[in-house]
Amino acid sequence: MEPDQAFLEYAVKALAIHPESVETTRTIDQMGVLLTLTVHPEDMGKIIGKSGKTAEALRILLRVIGMKGNARVNLKINEPVGGKRLSLQEVHSTKTVDQVVEEL
C-alpha cells in the first residue's frame, strides 16, 4: 500500500465509528492519483465534518504527502448507499413552523 493510501486509511479509521467499513481504492491516470474513500453511512458526518472542514483537511494533507512523491493526489468520498441529497428545490421548499401549525 502506498503512503498516501495508508495515511488516508489510518486517519479515517481513527475518526470512524465503524472502522471495519472503511475502504479505499487508489487509481493513477494522467491527472495524478485518485484516492476513493467509502465509509459506513453513520460515519459520513464525521469524515466530512462541519462545513466540510475535516474532508478539506484530509485533502490538504494528502496533497502534501503527494508533493513528497511528486504526485498530485485527489480525494473522492463516495456517497453511501441510501444516502440522500436534497435538491435545490427541496432546500427552498422547507416550511416554517407557522406553516406546519396552520396545516394542522
Biopython code that builds the backbone (N, CA, C, O; Angstrom):
import numpy as np
from Bio.PDB.StructureBuilder import StructureBuilder

atoms = [
    (1, "MET", "N", (0.851, -1.182, 0.000)),
    (1, "MET", "CA", (0.000, 0.000, 0.000)),
    (1, "MET", "C", (0.896, 1.245, 0.000)),
    (1, "MET", "O", (1.878, 1.327, 0.739)),
    (2, "GLU", "N", (0.534, 2.192, -0.836)),
    (2, "GLU", "CA", (1.307, 3.434, -0.968)),
    (2, "GLU", "C", (1.112, 4.312, 0.266)),
    (2, "GLU", "O", (0.099, 4.181, 0.954)),
    (3, "PRO", "N", (2.067, 5.210, 0.564)),
    (3, "PRO", "CA", (1.970, 6.053, 1.759)),
    (3, "PRO", "C", (0.711, 6.925, 1.815)),
    (3, "PRO", "O", (0.137, 7.113, 2.889)),
    (4, "ASP", "N", (0.279, 7.455, 0.669)),
    (4, "ASP", "CA", (-0.916, 8.310, 0.680)),
    (4, "ASP", "C", (-2.168, 7.508, 1.050)),
    (4, "ASP", "O", (-2.997, 7.974, 1.832)),
    (5, "GLN", "N", (-2.300, 6.324, 0.497)),
    (5, "GLN", "CA", (-3.454, 5.478, 0.795)),
    (5, "GLN", "C", (-3.399, 4.982, 2.248)),
    (5, "GLN", "O", (-4.428, 4.919, 2.920)),
    (6, "ALA", "N", (-2.211, 4.633, 2.727)),
    (6, "ALA", "CA", (-2.053, 4.167, 4.103)),
    (6, "ALA", "C", (-2.418, 5.285, 5.084)),
    (6, "ALA", "O", (-3.092, 5.038, 6.084)),
    (7, "PHE", "N", (-1.975, 6.514, 4.798)),
    (7, "PHE", "CA", (-2.324, 7.648, 5.663)),
    (7, "PHE", "C", (-3.826, 7.861, 5.705)),
    (7, "PHE", "O", (-4.394, 8.050, 6.780)),
    (8, "LEU", "N", (-4.475, 7.832, 4.550)),
    (8, "LEU", "CA", (-5.917, 8.055, 4.483)),
    (8, "LEU", "C", (-6.659, 7.016, 5.302)),
    (8, "LEU", "O", (-7.539, 7.361, 6.090)),
    (9, "GLU", "N", (-6.314, 5.746, 5.125)),
    (9, "GLU", "CA", (-6.977, 4.685, 5.892)),
    (9, "GLU", "C", (-6.758, 4.858, 7.389)),
    (9, "GLU", "O", (-7.694, 4.711, 8.175)),
    (10, "TYR", "N", (-5.533, 5.169, 7.788)),
    (10, "TYR", "CA", (-5.224, 5.346, 9.205)),
    (10, "TYR", "C", (-6.053, 6.488, 9.801)),
    (10, "TYR", "O", (-6.668, 6.321, 10.854)),
    (11, "ALA", "N", (-6.071, 7.641, 9.137)),
    (11, "ALA", "CA", (-6.776, 8.817, 9.650)),
    (11, "ALA", "C", (-8.284, 8.587, 9.721)),
    (11, "ALA", "O", (-8.920, 8.934, 10.716)),
    (12, "VAL", "N", (-8.853, 8.005, 8.670)),
    (12, "VAL", "CA", (-10.298, 7.808, 8.621)),
    (12, "VAL", "C", (-10.731, 6.743, 9.627)),
    (12, "VAL", "O", (-11.761, 6.898, 10.282)),
    (13, "LYS", "N", (-9.965, 5.677, 9.755)),
    (13, "LYS", "CA", (-10.311, 4.638, 10.733)),
    (13, "LYS", "C", (-10.257, 5.187, 12.156)),
    (13, "LYS", "O", (-11.025, 4.749, 13.013)),
    (14, "ALA", "N", (-9.366, 6.134, 12.418)),
    (14, "ALA", "CA", (-9.282, 6.744, 13.742)),
    (14, "ALA", "C", (-10.515, 7.603, 14.032)),
    (14, "ALA", "O", (-10.909, 7.743, 15.190)),
    (15, "LEU", "N", (-11.122, 8.174, 13.002)),
    (15, "LEU", "CA", (-12.305, 9.016, 13.172)),
    (15, "LEU", "C", (-13.613, 8.218, 13.168)),
    (15, "LEU", "O", (-14.599, 8.636, 13.776)),
    (16, "ALA", "N", (-13.620, 7.086, 12.494)),
    (16, "ALA", "CA", (-14.857, 6.349, 12.225)),
    (16, "ALA", "C", (-15.377, 5.564, 13.427)),
    (16, "ALA", "O", (-14.608, 5.062, 14.246)),
    (17, "ILE", "N", (-16.700, 5.474, 13.507)),
    (17, "ILE", "CA", (-17.368, 4.618, 14.492)),
    (17, "ILE", "C", (-17.277, 3.166, 14.026)),
    (17, "ILE", "O", (-17.166, 2.244, 14.833)),
    (18, "HIS", "N", (-17.327, 2.986, 12.705)),
    (18, "HIS", "CA", (-17.260, 1.653, 12.085)),
    (18, "HIS", "C", (-15.982, 1.549, 11.240)),
    (18, "HIS", "O", (-16.058, 1.574, 10.011)),
    (19, "PRO", "N", (-14.804, 1.430, 11.884)),
    (19, "PRO", "CA", (-13.562, 1.392, 11.100)),
    (19, "PRO", "C", (-13.455, 0.185, 10.180)),
    (19, "PRO", "O", (-12.712, 0.216, 9.199)),
    (20, "GLU", "N", (-14.188, -0.871, 10.487)),
    (20, "GLU", "CA", (-14.148, -2.065, 9.636)),
    (20, "GLU", "C", (-14.795, -1.818, 8.271)),
    (20, "GLU", "O", (-14.563, -2.575, 7.329)),
    (21, "SER", "N", (-15.598, -0.770, 8.164)),
    (21, "SER", "CA", (-16.289, -0.457, 6.909)),
    (21, "SER", "C", (-15.504, 0.489, 6.010)),
    (21, "SER", "O", (-15.936, 0.775, 4.893)),
    (22, "VAL", "N", (-14.362, 0.979, 6.475)),
    (22, "VAL", "CA", (-13.565, 1.922, 5.688)),
    (22, "VAL", "C", (-12.878, 1.181, 4.548)),
    (22, "VAL", "O", (-12.178, 0.193, 4.767)),
    (23, "GLU", "N", (-13.086, 1.671, 3.325)),
    (23, "GLU", "CA", (-12.449, 1.088, 2.138)),
    (23, "GLU", "C", (-11.846, 2.199, 1.298)),
    (23, "GLU", "O", (-12.464, 3.245, 1.101)),
    (24, "THR", "N", (-10.641, 1.970, 0.808)),
    (24, "THR", "CA", (-10.017, 2.937, -0.085)),
    (24, "THR", "C", (-9.537, 2.220, -1.342)),
    (24, "THR", "O", (-9.122, 1.062, -1.298)),
    (25, "THR", "N", (-9.603, 2.924, -2.447)),
    (25, "THR", "CA", (-9.012, 2.429, -3.687)),
    (25, "THR", "C", (-8.119, 3.524, -4.237)),
    (25, "THR", "O", (-8.370, 4.710, -4.027)),
    (26, "ARG", "N", (-7.084, 3.122, -4.936)),
    (26, "ARG", "CA", (-6.111, 4.074, -5.483)),
    (26, "ARG", "C", (-5.974, 3.821, -6.973)),
    (26, "ARG", "O", (-5.670, 2.706, -7.397)),
    (27, "THR", "N", (-6.199, 4.853, -7.760)),
    (27, "THR", "CA", (-6.019, 4.752, -9.210)),
    (27, "THR", "C", (-5.116, 5.886, -9.673)),
    (27, "THR", "O", (-5.074, 6.961, -9.075)),
    (28, "ILE", "N", (-4.401, 5.616, -10.748)),
    (28, "ILE", "CA", (-3.484, 6.609, -11.310)),
    (28, "ILE", "C", (-3.870, 6.841, -12.764)),
    (28, "ILE", "O", (-4.074, 5.895, -13.524)),
    (29, "ASP", "N", (-3.967, 8.120, -13.142)),
    (29, "ASP", "CA", (-4.211, 8.468, -14.542)),
    (29, "ASP", "C", (-3.389, 9.709, -14.884)),
    (29, "ASP", "O", (-2.510, 10.098, -14.115)),
    (30, "GLN", "N", (-3.663, 10.328, -16.020)),
    (30, "GLN", "CA", (-2.877, 11.482, -16.442)),
    (30, "GLN", "C", (-3.067, 12.697, -15.532)),
    (30, "GLN", "O", (-2.247, 13.615, -15.552)),
    (31, "MET", "N", (-4.137, 12.714, -14.737)),
    (31, "MET", "CA", (-4.395, 13.819, -13.812)),
    (31, "MET", "C", (-3.675, 13.626, -12.479)),
    (31, "MET", "O", (-3.585, 14.567, -11.690)),
    (32, "GLY", "N", (-3.168, 12.440, -12.220)),
    (32, "GLY", "CA", (-2.471, 12.161, -10.971)),
    (32, "GLY", "C", (-3.074, 10.964, -10.269)),
    (32, "GLY", "O", (-3.562, 10.034, -10.912)),
    (33, "VAL", "N", (-3.039, 10.989, -8.940)),
    (33, "VAL", "CA", (-3.526, 9.886, -8.112)),
    (33, "VAL", "C", (-4.924, 10.241, -7.616)),
    (33, "VAL", "O", (-5.162, 11.354, -7.147)),
    (34, "LEU", "N", (-5.838, 9.295, -7.722)),
    (34, "LEU", "CA", (-7.185, 9.481, -7.188)),
    (34, "LEU", "C", (-7.416, 8.430, -6.117)),
    (34, "LEU", "O", (-7.397, 7.229, -6.387)),
    (35, "LEU", "N", (-7.638, 8.907, -4.884)),
    (35, "LEU", "CA", (-7.999, 8.025, -3.786)),
    (35, "LEU", "C", (-9.500, 8.127, -3.601)),
    (35, "LEU", "O", (-10.040, 9.223, -3.447)),
    (36, "THR", "N", (-10.170, 6.994, -3.617)),
    (36, "THR", "CA", (-11.616, 6.944, -3.440)),
    (36, "THR", "C", (-11.898, 6.318, -2.088)),
    (36, "THR", "O", (-11.395, 5.241, -1.769)),
    (37, "LEU", "N", (-12.708, 7.005, -1.299)),
    (37, "LEU", "CA", (-12.999, 6.579, 0.064)),
    (37, "LEU", "C", (-14.468, 6.199, 0.186)),
    (37, "LEU", "O", (-15.352, 6.929, -0.262)),
    (38, "THR", "N", (-14.715, 5.044, 0.800)),
    (38, "THR", "CA", (-16.074, 4.597, 1.093)),
    (38, "THR", "C", (-16.128, 4.288, 2.584)),
    (38, "THR", "O", (-15.288, 3.558, 3.111)),
    (39, "VAL", "N", (-17.139, 4.860, 3.264)),
    (39, "VAL", "CA", (-17.301, 4.625, 4.704)),
    (39, "VAL", "C", (-18.741, 4.243, 5.002)),
    (39, "VAL", "O", (-19.617, 4.372, 4.146)),
    (40, "HIS", "N", (-18.979, 3.775, 6.214)),
    (40, "HIS", "CA", (-20.323, 3.446, 6.687)),
    (40, "HIS", "C", (-21.161, 4.727, 6.690)),
    (40, "HIS", "O", (-20.636, 5.792, 7.016)),
    (41, "PRO", "N", (-22.456, 4.654, 6.333)),
    (41, "PRO", "CA", (-23.293, 5.857, 6.301)),
    (41, "PRO", "C", (-23.290, 6.654, 7.612)),
    (41, "PRO", "O", (-23.380, 7.881, 7.584)),
    (42, "GLU", "N", (-23.190, 5.979, 8.745)),
    (42, "GLU", "CA", (-23.164, 6.688, 10.029)),
    (42, "GLU", "C", (-21.886, 7.506, 10.218)),
    (42, "GLU", "O", (-21.862, 8.433, 11.027)),
    (43, "ASP", "N", (-20.841, 7.178, 9.490)),
    (43, "ASP", "CA", (-19.562, 7.874, 9.630)),
    (43, "ASP", "C", (-19.407, 9.068, 8.693)),
    (43, "ASP", "O", (-18.452, 9.833, 8.830)),
    (44, "MET", "N", (-20.313, 9.242, 7.757)),
    (44, "MET", "CA", (-20.170, 10.319, 6.772)),
    (44, "MET", "C", (-20.037, 11.688, 7.422)),
    (44, "MET", "O", (-19.197, 12.488, 7.009)),
    (45, "GLY", "N", (-20.845, 11.965, 8.423)),
    (45, "GLY", "CA", (-20.790, 13.271, 9.078)),
    (45, "GLY", "C", (-19.441, 13.550, 9.700)),
    (45, "GLY", "O", (-18.931, 14.666, 9.600)),
    (46, "LYS", "N", (-18.854, 12.551, 10.341)),
    (46, "LYS", "CA", (-17.545, 12.724, 10.969)),
    (46, "LYS", "C", (-16.451, 12.919, 9.929)),
    (46, "LYS", "O", (-15.539, 13.722, 10.126)),
    (47, "ILE", "N", (-16.541, 12.194, 8.837)),
    (47, "ILE", "CA", (-15.498, 12.265, 7.813)),
    (47, "ILE", "C", (-15.563, 13.585, 7.050)),
    (47, "ILE", "O", (-14.528, 14.171, 6.734)),
    (48, "ILE", "N", (-16.760, 14.049, 6.755)),
    (48, "ILE", "CA", (-16.899, 15.314, 6.033)),
    (48, "ILE", "C", (-16.679, 16.486, 6.984)),
    (48, "ILE", "O", (-16.008, 17.455, 6.628)),
    (49, "GLY", "N", (-17.237, 16.406, 8.189)),
    (49, "GLY", "CA", (-17.036, 17.458, 9.175)),
    (49, "GLY", "C", (-17.951, 18.643, 8.950)),
    (49, "GLY", "O", (-18.625, 18.745, 7.925)),
    (50, "LYS", "N", (-17.963, 19.526, 9.915)),
    (50, "LYS", "CA", (-18.806, 20.725, 9.840)),
    (50, "LYS", "C", (-18.336, 21.602, 8.684)),
    (50, "LYS", "O", (-17.174, 22.001, 8.617)),
    (51, "SER", "N", (-19.244, 21.886, 7.799)),
    (51, "SER", "CA", (-18.961, 22.690, 6.591)),
    (51, "SER", "C", (-17.856, 22.082, 5.733)),
    (51, "SER", "O", (-17.200, 22.800, 4.979)),
    (52, "GLY", "N", (-17.640, 20.772, 5.835)),
    (52, "GLY", "CA", (-16.642, 20.110, 5.002)),
    (52, "GLY", "C", (-15.209, 20.315, 5.459)),
    (52, "GLY", "O", (-14.274, 20.033, 4.710)),
    (53, "LYS", "N", (-15.025, 20.801, 6.677)),
    (53, "LYS", "CA", (-13.676, 21.137, 7.161)),
    (53, "LYS", "C", (-12.785, 19.905, 7.313)),
    (53, "LYS", "O", (-11.604, 19.964, 6.970)),
    (54, "THR", "N", (-13.317, 18.798, 7.814)),
    (54, "THR", "CA", (-12.495, 17.603, 8.001)),
    (54, "THR", "C", (-12.068, 17.037, 6.651)),
    (54, "THR", "O", (-10.906, 16.673, 6.469)),
    (55, "ALA", "N", (-12.995, 16.962, 5.710)),
    (55, "ALA", "CA", (-12.665, 16.459, 4.371)),
    (55, "ALA", "C", (-11.621, 17.356, 3.705)),
    (55, "ALA", "O", (-10.703, 16.863, 3.048)),
    (56, "GLU", "N", (-11.760, 18.657, 3.875)),
    (56, "GLU", "CA", (-10.802, 19.582, 3.282)),
    (56, "GLU", "C", (-9.415, 19.409, 3.913)),
    (56, "GLU", "O", (-8.403, 19.465, 3.214)),
    (57, "ALA", "N", (-9.370, 19.199, 5.228)),
    (57, "ALA", "CA", (-8.089, 18.973, 5.904)),
    (57, "ALA", "C", (-7.429, 17.695, 5.395)),
    (57, "ALA", "O", (-6.220, 17.668, 5.164)),
    (58, "LEU", "N", (-8.219, 16.638, 5.219)),
    (58, "LEU", "CA", (-7.678, 15.393, 4.665)),
    (58, "LEU", "C", (-7.113, 15.625, 3.265)),
    (58, "LEU", "O", (-6.040, 15.119, 2.934)),
    (59, "ARG", "N", (-7.827, 16.381, 2.453)),
    (59, "ARG", "CA", (-7.361, 16.658, 1.086)),
    (59, "ARG", "C", (-6.037, 17.435, 1.101)),
    (59, "ARG", "O", (-5.132, 17.147, 0.318)),
    (60, "ILE", "N", (-5.935, 18.416, 1.995)),
    (60, "ILE", "CA", (-4.700, 19.209, 2.083)),
    (60, "ILE", "C", (-3.530, 18.323, 2.497)),
    (60, "ILE", "O", (-2.456, 18.391, 1.901)),
    (61, "LEU", "N", (-3.737, 17.497, 3.512)),
    (61, "LEU", "CA", (-2.661, 16.613, 3.966)),
    (61, "LEU", "C", (-2.269, 15.605, 2.884)),
    (61, "LEU", "O", (-1.090, 15.289, 2.730)),
    (62, "LEU", "N", (-3.248, 15.104, 2.138)),
    (62, "LEU", "CA", (-2.939, 14.180, 1.042)),
    (62, "LEU", "C", (-2.127, 14.872, -0.056)),
    (62, "LEU", "O", (-1.241, 14.259, -0.651)),
    (63, "ARG", "N", (-2.423, 16.139, -0.324)),
    (63, "ARG", "CA", (-1.639, 16.883, -1.316)),
    (63, "ARG", "C", (-0.194, 17.038, -0.858)),
    (63, "ARG", "O", (0.735, 16.920, -1.657)),
    (64, "VAL", "N", (-0.010, 17.306, 0.442)),
    (64, "VAL", "CA", (1.339, 17.441, 0.992)),
    (64, "VAL", "C", (2.094, 16.125, 0.869)),
    (64, "VAL", "O", (3.258, 16.111, 0.470)),
    (65, "ILE", "N", (1.440, 15.023, 1.207)),
    (65, "ILE", "CA", (2.065, 13.701, 1.069)),
    (65, "ILE", "C", (2.404, 13.442, -0.395)),
    (65, "ILE", "O", (3.464, 12.895, -0.701)),
    (66, "GLY", "N", (1.508, 13.834, -1.301)),
    (66, "GLY", "CA", (1.750, 13.650, -2.728)),
    (66, "GLY", "C", (2.935, 14.458, -3.232)),
    (66, "GLY", "O", (3.677, 13.998, -4.100)),
    (67, "MET", "N", (3.120, 15.664, -2.693)),
    (67, "MET", "CA", (4.252, 16.505, -3.112)),
    (67, "MET", "C", (5.588, 15.820, -2.858)),
    (67, "MET", "O", (6.535, 15.960, -3.633)),
    (68, "LYS", "N", (5.644, 15.077, -1.756)),
    (68, "LYS", "CA", (6.876, 14.369, -1.416)),
    (68, "LYS", "C", (7.230, 13.356, -2.509)),
    (68, "LYS", "O", (8.408, 13.130, -2.786)),
    (69, "GLY", "N", (6.228, 12.755, -3.122)),
    (69, "GLY", "CA", (6.452, 11.789, -4.192)),
    (69, "GLY", "C", (6.218, 12.354, -5.576)),
    (69, "GLY", "O", (6.085, 11.599, -6.540)),
    (70, "ASN", "N", (6.162, 13.700, -5.692)),
    (70, "ASN", "CA", (5.922, 14.372, -6.974)),
    (70, "ASN", "C", (4.644, 13.891, -7.655)),
    (70, "ASN", "O", (4.623, 13.676, -8.867)),
    (71, "ALA", "N", (3.582, 13.724, -6.872)),
    (71, "ALA", "CA", (2.307, 13.268, -7.420)),
    (71, "ALA", "C", (1.201, 14.213, -6.971)),
    (71, "ALA", "O", (1.252, 14.771, -5.874)),
    (72, "ARG", "N", (0.229, 14.381, -7.806)),
    (72, "ARG", "CA", (-0.956, 15.163, -7.451)),
    (72, "ARG", "C", (-1.994, 14.179, -6.923)),
    (72, "ARG", "O", (-2.452, 13.301, -7.654)),
    (73, "VAL", "N", (-2.367, 14.328, -5.647)),
    (73, "VAL", "CA", (-3.283, 13.392, -5.012)),
    (73, "VAL", "C", (-4.624, 14.064, -4.785)),
    (73, "VAL", "O", (-4.694, 15.143, -4.196)),
    (74, "ASN", "N", (-5.685, 13.428, -5.252)),
    (74, "ASN", "CA", (-7.041, 13.922, -5.063)),
    (74, "ASN", "C", (-7.848, 12.892, -4.282)),
    (74, "ASN", "O", (-7.574, 11.694, -4.343)),
    (75, "LEU", "N", (-8.847, 13.375, -3.546)),
    (75, "LEU", "CA", (-9.689, 12.502, -2.741)),
    (75, "LEU", "C", (-11.133, 12.627, -3.186)),
    (75, "LEU", "O", (-11.666, 13.728, -3.328)),
    (76, "LYS", "N", (-11.753, 11.480, -3.405)),
    (76, "LYS", "CA", (-13.182, 11.415, -3.717)),
    (76, "LYS", "C", (-13.837, 10.599, -2.608)),
    (76, "LYS", "O", (-13.403, 9.488, -2.305)),
    (77, "ILE", "N", (-14.886, 11.161, -2.005)),
    (77, "ILE", "CA", (-15.615, 10.449, -0.962)),
    (77, "ILE", "C", (-16.919, 9.963, -1.566)),
    (77, "ILE", "O", (-17.756, 10.765, -1.980)),
    (78, "ASN", "N", (-17.091, 8.639, -1.615)),
    (78, "ASN", "CA", (-18.310, 8.063, -2.181)),
    (78, "ASN", "C", (-19.483, 8.298, -1.246)),
    (78, "ASN", "O", (-19.369, 8.146, -0.029)),
    (79, "GLU", "N", (-20.610, 8.672, -1.835)),
    (79, "GLU", "CA", (-21.831, 8.804, -1.048)),
    (79, "GLU", "C", (-22.327, 7.401, -0.734)),
    (79, "GLU", "O", (-22.406, 6.558, -1.627)),
    (80, "PRO", "N", (-22.665, 7.141, 0.537)),
    (80, "PRO", "CA", (-23.083, 5.782, 0.893)),
    (80, "PRO", "C", (-24.433, 5.415, 0.288)),
    (80, "PRO", "O", (-25.249, 6.284, -0.021)),
    (81, "VAL", "N", (-24.653, 4.113, 0.127)),
    (81, "VAL", "CA", (-25.927, 3.615, -0.367)),
    (81, "VAL", "C", (-27.007, 4.029, 0.625)),
    (81, "VAL", "O", (-26.851, 3.859, 1.835)),
    (82, "GLY", "N", (-28.087, 4.565, 0.110)),
    (82, "GLY", "CA", (-29.162, 5.018, 0.990)),
    (82, "GLY", "C", (-29.007, 6.467, 1.394)),
    (82, "GLY", "O", (-29.897, 7.034, 2.027)),
    (83, "GLY", "N", (-27.889, 7.072, 1.038)),
    (83, "GLY", "CA", (-27.700, 8.496, 1.342)),
    (83, "GLY", "C", (-28.596, 9.322, 0.446)),
    (83, "GLY", "O", (-28.871, 8.940, -0.692)),
    (84, "LYS", "N", (-29.051, 10.450, 0.953)),
    (84, "LYS", "CA", (-29.965, 11.279, 0.171)),
    (84, "LYS", "C", (-29.482, 12.712, 0.192)),
    (84, "LYS", "O", (-29.260, 13.288, 1.257)),
    (85, "ARG", "N", (-29.324, 13.273, -0.961)),
    (85, "ARG", "CA", (-29.003, 14.685, -1.068)),
    (85, "ARG", "C", (-30.281, 15.425, -1.409)),
    (85, "ARG", "O", (-31.096, 14.956, -2.204)),
    (86, "LEU", "N", (-30.444, 16.585, -0.798)),
    (86, "LEU", "CA", (-31.612, 17.396, -1.114)),
    (86, "LEU", "C", (-31.351, 18.187, -2.383)),
    (86, "LEU", "O", (-30.258, 18.716, -2.584)),
    (87, "SER", "N", (-32.360, 18.262, -3.234)),
    (87, "SER", "CA", (-32.233, 19.086, -4.428)),
    (87, "SER", "C", (-32.397, 20.543, -3.999)),
    (87, "SER", "O", (-32.858, 20.822, -2.892)),
    (88, "LEU", "N", (-32.023, 21.455, -4.871)),
    (88, "LEU", "CA", (-32.161, 22.878, -4.573)),
    (88, "LEU", "C", (-33.618, 23.235, -4.310)),
    (88, "LEU", "O", (-33.914, 24.059, -3.446)),
    (89, "GLN", "N", (-34.524, 22.615, -5.055)),
    (89, "GLN", "CA", (-35.956, 22.865, -4.867)),
    (89, "GLN", "C", (-36.404, 22.388, -3.489)),
    (89, "GLN", "O", (-37.184, 23.074, -2.829)),
    (90, "GLU", "N", (-35.928, 21.226, -3.042)),
    (90, "GLU", "CA", (-36.301, 20.705, -1.725)),
    (90, "GLU", "C", (-35.765, 21.596, -0.606)),
    (90, "GLU", "O", (-36.432, 21.787, 0.411)),
    (91, "VAL", "N", (-34.565, 22.140, -0.792)),
    (91, "VAL", "CA", (-33.979, 23.013, 0.223)),
    (91, "VAL", "C", (-34.809, 24.274, 0.383)),
    (91, "VAL", "O", (-35.048, 24.730, 1.501)),
    (92, "HIS", "N", (-35.248, 24.840, -0.740)),
    (92, "HIS", "CA", (-36.004, 26.092, -0.697)),
    (92, "HIS", "C", (-37.481, 25.893, -0.384)),
    (92, "HIS", "O", (-38.186, 26.867, -0.121)),
    (93, "SER", "N", (-37.966, 24.652, -0.405)),
    (93, "SER", "CA", (-39.384, 24.421, -0.162)),
    (93, "SER", "C", (-39.661, 23.991, 1.277)),
    (93, "SER", "O", (-40.746, 23.493, 1.577)),
    (94, "THR", "N", (-38.690, 24.179, 2.164)),
    (94, "THR", "CA", (-38.931, 23.825, 3.559)),
    (94, "THR", "C", (-39.951, 24.782, 4.148)),
    (94, "THR", "O", (-39.999, 25.959, 3.790)),
    (95, "LYS", "N", (-40.764, 24.263, 5.055)),
    (95, "LYS", "CA", (-41.852, 25.046, 5.632)),
    (95, "LYS", "C", (-41.434, 25.635, 6.966)),
    (95, "LYS", "O", (-40.595, 25.074, 7.670)),
    (96, "THR", "N", (-42.019, 26.753, 7.300)),
    (96, "THR", "CA", (-41.781, 27.347, 8.603)),
    (96, "THR", "C", (-42.667, 26.649, 9.626)),
    (96, "THR", "O", (-43.601, 25.933, 9.265)),
    (97, "VAL", "N", (-42.372, 26.858, 10.890)),
    (97, "VAL", "CA", (-43.168, 26.263, 11.956)),
    (97, "VAL", "C", (-44.617, 26.749, 11.856)),
    (97, "VAL", "O", (-45.550, 25.968, 12.044)),
    (98, "ASP", "N", (-44.802, 28.028, 11.563)),
    (98, "ASP", "CA", (-46.158, 28.582, 11.455)),
    (98, "ASP", "C", (-46.950, 27.903, 10.343)),
    (98, "ASP", "O", (-48.144, 27.652, 10.503)),
    (99, "GLN", "N", (-46.294, 27.598, 9.203)),
    (99, "GLN", "CA", (-46.987, 26.931, 8.095)),
    (99, "GLN", "C", (-47.409, 25.516, 8.485)),
    (99, "GLN", "O", (-48.504, 25.078, 8.132)),
    (100, "VAL", "N", (-46.560, 24.807, 9.201)),
    (100, "VAL", "CA", (-46.890, 23.448, 9.620)),
    (100, "VAL", "C", (-48.047, 23.470, 10.614)),
    (100, "VAL", "O", (-48.963, 22.654, 10.512)),
    (101, "VAL", "N", (-48.013, 24.403, 11.583)),
    (101, "VAL", "CA", (-49.084, 24.511, 12.576)),
    (101, "VAL", "C", (-50.392, 24.865, 11.892)),
    (101, "VAL", "O", (-51.449, 24.348, 12.255)),
    (102, "GLU", "N", (-50.324, 25.744, 10.908)),
    (102, "GLU", "CA", (-51.530, 26.167, 10.189)),
    (102, "GLU", "C", (-52.157, 24.980, 9.448)),
    (102, "GLU", "O", (-53.381, 24.877, 9.368)),
    (103, "GLU", "N", (-51.323, 24.082, 8.906)),
    (103, "GLU", "CA", (-51.844, 22.922, 8.182)),
    (103, "GLU", "C", (-52.531, 21.930, 9.126)),
    (103, "GLU", "O", (-53.407, 21.178, 8.699)),
    (104, "LEU", "N", (-52.151, 21.923, 10.378)),
    (104, "LEU", "CA", (-52.756, 21.013, 11.357)),
    (104, "LEU", "C", (-54.147, 21.503, 11.666)),
    (104, "LEU", "O", (-54.853, 20.893, 12.469)),
]
sb = StructureBuilder()
sb.init_structure("model")
sb.init_model(0)
sb.init_chain("A")
sb.init_seg("    ")
for serial, (resi, resn, name, xyz) in enumerate(atoms, 1):
    if name == "N":
        sb.init_residue(resn, " ", resi, " ")
    sb.init_atom(name, np.array(xyz, "f"), 0.0, 1.0, " ", f" {name:<3s}", serial, name[0])
structure = sb.get_structure()
